[in-house]
Amino acid sequence: MLVATLQKELELEVWERLDGVTDPELDEPITDMGFVEEVQVTEAGQVRVAFRLPTYWCSPNFAFLMAFGIRREVMALPWVTAAEVQLNDHCFGDKVNEGVNSGREFQSIFAEYCDGARLDEVVDTFLAKAYDRRQETVLLGLQAMGHRAEEIVAMTLGQLRRVDFTGEEELRQLPRYLELLAAQGLATEPADLAFPTWDGDEIETQALSDHLAKLRSTRINMEFNGALCRGLAKTRYKEVEIGPEGPQLIDFIAGRVPPREDGATAG
């Protein structure tokens, strides 16, 4: 019983790490998107993660980035001795699985299987979209709080950190925005401007409206793709098998167990 309890706790740790892996096109966690099928942890600290995508033909670029993201996050756990990532039901599944589990360098595998595409260029494209979407949420939140355009474009990183947001989406996106700001070196010191463009340029007061229109276009495109992905996944995977012993904790986490008619969770 103690061993089983420990394994469940370790599985929960893995699921928490997987929250950090996003669909590169949508900037949404693969756990929220329902892409993760199963997490298994052995007593020896070996982890196996199975995942699937909405369609059989989803871009190999996306599949590779998510698969290697899964492996990176799992291996970051200090108790993990080995990690296996399994992409199921995908036209490129065998190549993705061989690549991610081979121990070879990600860059060389990516170039080999993705028509010579440069990993840094692909990642930069998706990060730019993620940055725009996160920044827009924070900017709109500031506008809703009554901040004027001249205040917003002149706001420093230190000032932004002191803003008391209350909106759910702002609270979700702010730390993600700050994380990306720092990771890209766009704003690291309290006196740095909080809202540079992805290219590092300062936004002029009179240009804020046009800048927001650009961000809105990016968001709408990402939201449309996200809705499409969720719809395709729901249509493709209509049934989920629960093991002979009934639903386990991971089944509830993964959303495999539907709610009862009285609104409570089944089980």
C-alpha positions in Angstrom: 0.0 0.0 0.0 2.9 2.3 0.9 4.6 1.7 -2.4 1.4 2.3 -4.4 0.8 5.6 -2.5 4.4 6.7 -3.2 4.0 5.9 -6.9 0.8 8.0 -7.1 2.6 10.9 -5.5 5.4 10.5 -8.0 2.9 10.4 -10.8 1.4 13.6 -9.6 4.9 15.2 -9.6 5.3 14.1 -13.3 1.9 15.6 -14.2 2.9 18.9 -12.5 6.0 19.0 -14.6 4.0 18.2 -17.8 2.0 21.4 -17.1 5.2 23.2 -18.3 5.0 21.6 -21.8 2.9 23.6 -24.2 1.5 23.0 -27.6 3.9 25.3 -29.5 1.3 26.7 -31.8 -1.3 27.4 -29.1 0.8 28.2 -26.1 -1.5 26.0 -23.9 -0.3 23.2 -21.6 -0.6 19.8 -23.2 -2.2 18.7 -20.0 -5.0 21.3 -20.4 -5.4 20.2 -24.1 -5.9 16.6 -23.1 -2.9 15.4 -25.1 -1.4 13.3 -22.3 -2.8 9.8 -22.2 -0.9 8.1 -19.5 1.9 8.5 -16.9 3.6 5.4 -15.5 6.2 5.4 -12.8 8.2 2.3 -11.7 9.7 1.6 -8.3 13.1 2.1 -9.9 12.2 5.7 -10.9 11.6 5.1 -14.5 8.9 7.2 -16.1 6.9 6.5 -19.3 4.6 9.2 -20.7 2.2 8.4 -23.6 0.6 11.2 -25.5 -1.4 11.8 -28.6 -2.4 14.7 -30.9 -5.7 15.7 -32.3 -5.1 14.3 -35.8 -3.0 11.6 -37.4 -1.4 14.3 -39.6 -0.5 16.9 -37.0 2.7 18.7 -37.9 5.9 16.7 -37.1 7.4 20.0 -35.9 4.8 20.3 -33.2 5.1 16.6 -32.3 8.9 16.7 -31.9 8.8 19.9 -29.8 6.2 18.5 -27.5 7.9 15.1 -27.2 11.3 16.6 -26.4 9.5 19.0 -24.0 8.0 16.1 -22.2 11.4 14.3 -21.9 13.1 17.5 -20.7 10.5 18.2 -18.0 10.4 14.6 -16.7 14.2 14.3 -16.6 14.3 17.5 -14.5 12.8 15.6 -11.6 15.7 14.5 -9.3 14.4 11.0 -8.6 13.9 10.1 -12.3 16.4 7.5 -13.5 15.1 7.1 -17.1 12.3 8.5 -19.2 10.4 7.1 -22.2 8.1 9.2 -24.3 5.6 7.5 -26.5 3.6 9.4 -29.2 0.6 7.3 -30.3 -1.7 7.3 -33.3 0.5 9.7 -35.4 1.8 9.3 -39.0 5.3 10.4 -37.7 5.0 8.5 -34.4 7.8 6.0 -35.1 10.3 8.6 -36.0 9.3 10.9 -33.1 9.6 8.0 -30.6 12.9 6.8 -32.0 14.3 10.3 -32.0 13.2 11.4 -28.6 14.3 8.2 -26.9 17.5 7.6 -28.8 19.7 10.0 -26.7 20.8 11.8 -29.8 20.9 15.6 -30.0 17.5 17.2 -30.5 18.8 19.6 -33.1 20.2 16.9 -35.4 17.1 14.7 -35.1 14.9 17.7 -35.8 16.8 18.7 -38.9 16.9 15.2 -40.2 13.2 14.5 -39.9 11.8 18.0 -40.5 13.2 18.8 -44.0 16.3 20.5 -42.6 14.4 23.0 -40.6 16.4 24.9 -38.0 15.2 24.3 -34.5 16.1 27.7 -33.3 14.1 29.4 -36.0 11.0 27.2 -35.5 11.1 27.7 -31.7 11.6 31.5 -32.1 8.5 31.7 -34.3 6.3 30.0 -31.8 7.8 31.9 -28.8 7.0 35.2 -30.6 3.4 34.2 -30.9 3.3 33.1 -27.2 4.9 36.4 -26.2 2.3 38.4 -28.1 -0.6 36.6 -26.6 0.7 36.9 -23.0 1.5 40.5 -23.5 -1.9 41.4 -24.9 -3.6 39.9 -21.8 -1.5 42.0 -19.5 -2.0 45.2 -21.5 -5.7 44.8 -21.8 -5.8 44.1 -18.0 -4.0 47.4 -17.4 -6.4 49.3 -19.7 -9.4 47.8 -17.9 -8.0 49.0 -14.6 -7.9 52.6 -16.0 -4.3 53.0 -16.9 -3.7 55.4 -19.8 -1.6 54.6 -22.9 1.2 56.9 -21.8 1.4 55.2 -18.4 1.4 51.7 -19.9 4.1 52.2 -22.5 6.3 53.9 -19.8 5.7 51.3 -17.2 8.8 49.6 -15.8 9.2 45.9 -14.8 9.3 46.9 -11.2 6.0 48.8 -11.5 4.3 46.0 -13.3 5.3 43.5 -10.6 3.4 45.7 -8.1 0.2 45.9 -10.0 -2.6 44.1 -8.2 -4.4 42.2 -11.0 -7.7 40.4 -10.1 -8.8 38.9 -13.4 -8.3 35.2 -13.7 -6.7 35.4 -17.2 -4.4 38.2 -16.2 -3.3 36.3 -13.1 -2.6 33.2 -15.2 -0.7 35.0 -18.0 1.3 37.6 -16.0 3.8 35.1 -14.5 4.1 33.4 -17.9 4.7 36.8 -19.5 7.3 37.8 -16.9 9.0 34.4 -17.4 9.3 34.9 -21.1 10.5 38.5 -20.7 13.4 37.3 -18.5 14.2 34.2 -20.6 14.6 36.4 -23.7 16.5 39.1 -21.9 13.9 41.7 -22.9 13.4 43.0 -19.4 15.4 41.8 -16.4 15.9 44.8 -14.2 13.2 46.7 -12.2 13.9 49.9 -14.3 13.6 48.1 -17.7 10.5 48.8 -19.7 7.8 46.2 -19.1 6.4 46.1 -22.6 9.0 46.0 -25.3 8.0 44.4 -28.6 9.4 40.9 -29.4 12.1 42.6 -31.3 13.0 44.6 -28.3 11.7 47.9 -29.5 9.9 50.5 -27.4 6.2 51.0 -28.0 5.3 54.7 -28.6 2.2 56.0 -27.0 0.5 56.8 -30.3 1.4 53.3 -31.6 -0.2 51.3 -28.7 -3.6 51.0 -30.4 -2.0 49.5 -33.6 0.2 47.3 -31.5 -2.8 45.9 -29.6 -4.5 45.3 -32.9 -1.6 43.2 -34.1 -1.6 41.2 -30.8 -5.3 40.7 -31.1 -4.9 39.2 -34.6 -2.3 36.7 -33.2 -4.6 35.7 -30.3 -7.6 35.2 -32.5 -5.6 32.9 -34.8 -4.3 30.9 -31.8 -7.7 30.7 -30.2 -9.3 29.4 -33.5 -6.5 26.8 -33.8 -7.0 25.8 -30.2 -10.8 25.4 -30.6 -10.2 23.4 -33.8 -7.7 21.1 -32.0 -10.0 20.5 -29.1 -12.9 19.7 -31.4 -10.8 17.3 -33.6 -9.5 15.6 -30.5 -13.0 15.2 -29.0 -14.3 13.8 -32.3 -11.4 11.4 -32.8 -11.2 10.0 -29.3 -14.8 9.5 -28.3 -14.3 6.6 -25.9 -11.7 6.0 -23.2 -11.2 2.6 -21.5 -11.0 2.5 -17.7 -9.1 -0.4 -16.3 -10.7 -3.5 -14.7 -10.0 -2.1 -11.2 -12.0 1.1 -11.9 -10.8 4.6 -12.3 -7.5 5.6 -10.7 -6.3 9.0 -9.6 -4.6 9.6 -12.9 -7.9 9.0 -14.7 -9.5 11.8 -12.8 -6.5 14.1 -13.4 -6.6 13.4 -17.1 -10.3 14.0 -17.3 -11.1 10.5 -18.3 -13.9 10.1 -15.8 -17.0 12.1 -16.7 -19.0 13.9 -14.0 -22.1 12.3 -12.6 -25.5 13.7 -13.5 -25.7 15.3 -10.0 -22.6 17.3 -10.8 -20.2 15.3 -8.6 -17.3 13.4 -9.9 -17.9 9.8 -10.8 -16.2 7.1 -8.7 
